[in-house]
Amino acid sequence: MAWRLIPCLLGSLLCAGLPTQSVASPGAPLPAAASPAPAGLTQWRDDAGTAWQLPARLPQRWVVLGPHLVDMLHAIGARERIVGVQDDHLLPGAHARSLTGHPVVGFADRVHDERLWQQKPDLIVYWPSGISPQPLAHLRRLGLPMLAVEPTRLEDIPQRLRWLGALAGRAQAADALARQHERRLLLLRSQRSDGPRLRGFYQIWQAPLYTLSPDHLTSQALRLCGVDNIVSDRRMASPVVQPESVLRARPEIILVAPEQLAEARRYWRRFPSLPAVQRQAIVSVDDRALTRPGLSLLDALPSLCAQMKPWRAGAR
């Protein structure tokens, strides 16, 4: 199974200046100043409610906890800021470096203190839902500035990119990329809002039957492409549902990761009255891209909408 960014799912695999404080690690000198951001974004409130003011001296050594956040920094040319990341391997725990080549300092369920302090970080960027409560509380006690990035709408992602760009001294690159994605979202909304819609079920895991809440970013992406989530439970981002509830909701399409497609088809074909089975609409999607709450999700939207188009055309 691909490394997914689903909060608190399947154990540890899934699971500001700076905020009125110094950006240097304890006992370390302040780094040399980087190029300041151009006039524009200088203050904001992050997704944990912390107020940030762009500092004169920008942080130089970042621990970035969330592969999608690493992707965002790479995209704006700020790779060199990253000195530590979460392990993003399929089977985490025994790797000194991530798949993207950065030193590993932690996992979804724990942080390796010695590795972290060896990197002398002056900023931690993290995805609150992607780290367990205990290591998150531990990180907060370290006294380092922590930027929380957790978009709740598709339109939030470009603005989070601007936060990272401002702090990395890459504001112009971040703004240009953010504008590109904002234009694409507007275009997709104008193109895909009309036409037949489908009742859909997004299957994360077979047993137990994990899915996504209707508020999840992936569900929002599907809705943009004409597929409405049959799940109504909003209490968790990734709830467990009973097969009977899926049968009652009668989805017209079931979406799964490529590696789960064969198993899902075998399972759901036991219920020939299910509309998705009758339409032979149990299909695989780019699960890795769609479940990362960052640029890969936005990049996957055009192909997702194109993939759903013929299924929507066949809806009654």
C-alpha positions as CSV (number, residue, x, y, z in Angstrom):
1,M,0.0,0.0,0.0
2,A,1.4,3.4,-0.9
3,W,2.3,5.8,1.9
4,R,-0.9,7.7,2.4
5,L,-1.6,10.9,4.3
6,I,-4.8,9.8,6.1
7,P,-5.0,11.0,9.7
8,C,-4.5,8.4,12.4
9,L,-5.2,5.5,10.1
10,L,-3.7,2.0,10.3
11,G,-1.4,2.8,13.3
12,S,1.8,4.7,12.8
13,L,1.8,4.4,9.1
14,L,-1.0,6.8,8.7
15,C,-2.1,7.8,12.1
16,A,6.4,33.1,13.6
17,G,8.7,37.0,12.7
18,L,8.1,33.7,13.8
19,P,5.6,33.5,16.6
20,T,7.2,36.1,18.9
21,Q,10.1,33.9,19.7
22,S,13.6,33.3,18.4
23,V,14.1,31.0,15.5
24,A,17.4,29.6,16.6
25,S,17.7,26.2,18.4
26,P,18.8,26.5,22.0
27,G,22.4,27.6,22.2
28,A,22.8,28.0,18.5
29,P,23.7,31.3,16.8
30,L,21.2,32.9,14.5
31,P,21.7,32.0,10.9
32,A,22.6,34.5,8.3
33,A,19.7,36.4,6.9
34,A,18.1,35.1,3.7
35,S,16.5,37.2,1.0
36,P,13.3,38.7,2.5
37,A,10.0,38.2,0.9
38,P,8.8,40.9,-1.4
39,A,6.0,43.2,-0.2
40,G,2.9,41.2,0.3
41,L,2.4,38.4,2.8
42,T,4.0,39.4,6.1
43,Q,1.6,38.1,8.7
44,W,-0.9,35.3,9.0
45,R,-2.5,32.9,11.5
46,D,-1.5,29.3,11.0
47,D,-3.8,26.3,11.2
48,A,-3.2,25.9,15.0
49,G,-4.2,29.5,15.5
50,T,-0.7,30.8,16.1
51,A,-0.1,34.4,14.9
52,W,3.0,34.8,12.7
53,Q,4.9,37.9,11.7
54,L,7.6,37.6,9.0
55,P,11.0,38.1,10.7
56,A,13.9,40.1,9.5
57,R,16.0,36.9,9.7
58,L,14.4,33.9,8.1
59,P,14.7,30.4,9.4
60,Q,17.4,28.4,7.7
61,R,17.1,24.8,9.1
62,W,13.7,23.3,8.9
63,V,12.3,20.0,10.2
64,V,9.4,19.3,7.9
65,L,6.9,16.6,9.2
66,G,4.7,15.6,6.3
67,P,5.8,14.4,2.8
68,H,3.4,16.7,1.1
69,L,5.0,19.6,2.9
70,V,8.4,18.5,1.7
71,D,6.9,18.4,-1.9
72,M,5.7,22.0,-1.5
73,L,9.1,23.2,-0.5
74,H,10.7,21.4,-3.3
75,A,8.3,22.9,-5.7
76,I,9.2,26.5,-4.8
77,G,13.0,25.8,-4.8
78,A,13.5,25.7,-1.1
79,R,14.8,22.1,-0.8
80,E,18.0,23.3,0.9
81,R,16.0,24.6,3.9
82,I,15.0,21.0,4.9
83,V,17.3,19.3,7.4
84,G,14.9,16.6,8.8
85,V,11.7,14.8,7.8
86,Q,9.4,12.0,8.7
87,D,10.2,8.6,7.3
88,D,8.1,8.2,4.2
89,H,9.1,4.6,3.2
90,L,6.5,1.9,2.8
91,L,7.8,0.2,5.9
92,P,9.2,3.0,8.1
93,G,11.7,2.6,10.9
94,A,15.0,1.5,9.6
95,H,15.9,4.4,7.2
96,A,18.4,7.2,7.8
97,R,17.1,9.1,4.8
98,S,13.7,9.6,3.2
99,L,12.7,8.7,-0.3
100,T,13.3,12.4,-1.1
101,G,16.8,12.2,0.2
102,H,16.5,14.1,3.5
103,P,17.6,12.9,7.0
104,V,14.9,11.1,8.9
105,V,14.2,12.5,12.4
106,G,10.9,10.9,13.2
107,F,7.8,9.0,12.3
108,A,4.0,9.5,12.7
109,D,4.1,8.1,16.2
110,R,7.4,9.3,17.6
111,V,10.3,11.8,17.1
112,H,13.9,10.8,17.5
113,D,15.3,13.5,19.8
114,E,19.0,12.8,19.1
115,R,18.5,12.9,15.3
116,L,16.4,16.1,15.6
117,W,18.9,18.0,17.7
118,Q,21.8,16.9,15.5
119,Q,20.3,18.9,12.7
120,K,20.1,22.1,14.8
121,P,16.6,23.1,13.5
122,D,15.3,26.6,13.9
123,L,11.8,25.8,12.6
124,I,9.4,22.8,12.6
125,V,6.7,22.7,9.9
126,Y,4.1,20.0,10.6
127,W,0.8,18.6,9.6
128,P,-1.3,18.3,12.8
129,S,-3.3,15.4,11.7
130,G,-0.3,13.5,10.5
131,I,1.5,13.2,13.8
132,S,0.2,11.4,16.9
133,P,-0.7,13.4,20.0
134,Q,2.2,12.3,22.2
135,P,5.0,13.2,19.8
136,L,3.2,16.4,19.0
137,A,3.0,17.4,22.6
138,H,6.7,16.5,23.0
139,L,7.7,18.7,20.0
140,R,5.8,21.7,21.5
141,R,7.9,21.3,24.7
142,L,11.1,21.7,22.8
143,G,10.7,25.5,22.5
144,L,11.1,25.6,18.7
145,P,8.8,27.7,16.5
146,M,6.2,25.4,14.9
147,L,4.2,26.2,11.8
148,A,1.0,24.2,11.6
149,V,-0.2,23.5,8.0
150,E,-3.6,21.8,7.7
151,P,-5.7,23.0,4.8
152,T,-9.4,22.2,5.2
153,R,-10.5,23.4,1.7
154,L,-8.9,22.9,-1.7
155,E,-8.6,26.7,-2.0
156,D,-6.5,26.7,1.2
157,I,-3.6,24.9,-0.3
158,P,-2.2,27.7,-2.5
159,Q,-2.3,30.1,0.5
160,R,-0.3,27.6,2.6
161,L,2.2,27.5,-0.2
162,R,2.6,31.3,0.2
163,W,3.3,30.9,4.0
164,L,6.1,28.5,3.2
165,G,7.4,30.8,0.5
166,A,7.5,33.8,2.7
167,L,9.4,32.0,5.5
168,A,11.8,30.4,3.0
169,G,12.6,33.6,1.1
170,R,10.9,32.2,-1.9
171,A,7.8,34.4,-1.9
172,Q,7.7,35.2,-5.6
173,A,8.1,31.6,-6.7
174,A,5.4,30.5,-4.2
175,D,3.0,33.2,-5.2
176,A,3.4,32.4,-8.9
177,L,2.8,28.7,-8.3
178,A,-0.2,29.5,-5.9
179,R,-1.8,31.7,-8.6
180,Q,-1.4,28.9,-11.2
181,H,-3.2,26.5,-9.0
182,E,-5.9,29.0,-8.1
183,R,-6.6,29.7,-11.7
184,R,-6.8,25.9,-12.4
185,L,-9.3,25.4,-9.5
186,L,-11.5,28.2,-10.9
187,L,-11.4,26.8,-14.4
188,L,-12.3,23.3,-13.1
189,R,-15.2,24.6,-11.1
190,S,-16.6,26.4,-14.1
191,Q,-16.1,23.4,-16.4
192,R,-17.2,20.5,-14.2
193,S,-20.1,21.9,-12.1
194,D,-22.8,21.0,-14.6
195,G,-23.9,17.6,-15.8
196,P,-24.9,14.2,-14.2
197,R,-23.5,13.5,-10.8
198,L,-22.6,10.2,-9.3
199,R,-22.9,8.7,-5.8
200,G,-19.5,7.5,-4.9
201,F,-17.6,5.5,-2.2
202,Y,-13.9,6.0,-1.7
203,Q,-12.4,2.9,-0.2
204,I,-9.2,3.3,1.7
205,W,-8.9,-0.1,3.2
206,Q,-10.9,-3.3,2.9
207,A,-11.0,-4.8,6.4
208,P,-11.9,-2.9,8.4
209,L,-13.7,-0.8,5.8
210,Y,-12.0,2.6,6.0
211,T,-13.3,5.5,3.9
212,L,-13.2,9.3,3.9
213,S,-15.5,11.9,5.5
214,P,-17.5,14.2,3.2
215,D,-15.3,17.1,4.4
216,H,-12.0,15.4,3.5
217,L,-10.0,17.2,0.8
218,T,-10.2,14.1,-1.4
219,S,-14.0,14.1,-1.1
220,Q,-13.9,17.8,-2.1
221,A,-11.8,16.9,-5.1
222,L,-14.3,14.2,-6.1
223,R,-17.2,16.6,-5.6
224,L,-15.5,19.0,-7.9
225,C,-15.4,16.2,-10.5
226,G,-19.0,15.3,-10.1
227,V,-18.9,12.5,-7.5
228,D,-20.7,13.0,-4.2
229,N,-19.5,11.0,-1.2
230,I,-22.2,8.6,0.2
231,V,-20.6,8.8,3.7
232,S,-22.3,11.3,6.1
233,D,-20.0,10.8,9.1
234,R,-18.1,14.0,9.8
235,R,-16.7,13.1,13.2
236,M,-13.4,11.6,11.8
237,A,-11.5,12.3,8.7
238,S,-11.2,8.6,8.0
239,P,-14.1,6.7,9.5
240,V,-14.8,3.0,9.5
241,V,-18.1,2.1,8.0
242,Q,-20.1,-1.1,7.9
243,P,-20.6,-2.8,4.5
244,E,-24.3,-2.7,5.1
245,S,-24.3,1.1,5.2
246,V,-22.5,1.1,1.8
247,L,-25.1,-1.3,0.4
248,R,-28.0,0.9,1.7
249,A,-26.4,4.0,0.1
250,R,-26.1,2.3,-3.3
251,P,-23.0,4.0,-4.7
252,E,-22.8,4.2,-8.5
253,I,-19.0,4.1,-8.4
254,I,-16.4,2.8,-5.9
255,L,-12.9,4.2,-6.0
256,V,-9.8,2.4,-4.7
257,A,-6.0,2.4,-4.8
258,P,-4.6,0.4,-7.8
259,E,-3.1,-2.2,-5.5
260,Q,-6.5,-2.8,-3.9
261,L,-8.5,-3.0,-7.1
262,A,-8.6,-6.8,-7.6
263,E,-9.5,-7.5,-3.9
264,A,-12.2,-4.8,-4.0
265,R,-13.8,-6.1,-7.1
266,R,-13.9,-9.7,-5.7
267,Y,-15.5,-8.4,-2.5
268,W,-18.2,-6.1,-3.9
269,R,-19.2,-8.4,-6.8
270,R,-20.8,-10.5,-4.1
271,F,-23.6,-7.9,-4.2
272,P,-24.8,-7.9,-7.8
273,S,-27.7,-5.4,-7.0
274,L,-25.2,-2.7,-6.1
275,P,-25.2,0.0,-8.8
276,A,-21.4,0.2,-8.9
277,V,-21.3,-3.5,-9.6
278,Q,-24.0,-3.4,-12.2
279,R,-22.1,-0.6,-14.0
280,Q,-18.7,-2.4,-13.6
281,A,-17.7,0.9,-11.9
282,I,-15.2,-0.3,-9.3
283,V,-12.2,1.6,-10.5
284,S,-8.7,2.6,-9.4
285,V,-7.5,6.2,-8.9
286,D,-4.2,7.8,-8.2
287,D,-4.6,7.3,-4.4
288,R,-1.1,8.4,-3.5
289,A,-1.7,11.8,-5.1
290,L,-5.3,12.3,-4.1
291,T,-4.8,11.6,-0.4
292,R,-1.8,14.0,0.1
293,P,-3.3,17.4,1.2
294,G,-0.9,19.4,-1.0
295,L,0.2,20.1,-4.5
296,S,-0.1,16.5,-5.7
297,L,-3.8,16.6,-5.0
298,L,-4.2,19.8,-7.0
299,D,-2.1,18.4,-9.8
300,A,-4.2,15.3,-9.9
301,L,-7.5,17.2,-10.3
302,P,-7.6,17.5,-14.1
303,S,-6.9,13.8,-14.7
304,L,-9.4,12.8,-12.0
305,C,-12.2,14.9,-13.5
306,A,-11.3,13.4,-17.0
307,Q,-11.4,9.9,-15.5
308,M,-14.8,10.5,-14.0
309,K,-16.3,12.1,-17.1
310,P,-17.3,8.9,-19.0
311,W,-18.8,7.4,-15.8
312,R,-20.8,10.5,-15.2
313,A,-22.0,10.5,-18.9
314,G,-23.4,7.0,-18.3
315,A,-25.3,7.9,-15.1
316,R,-29.0,7.8,-15.2
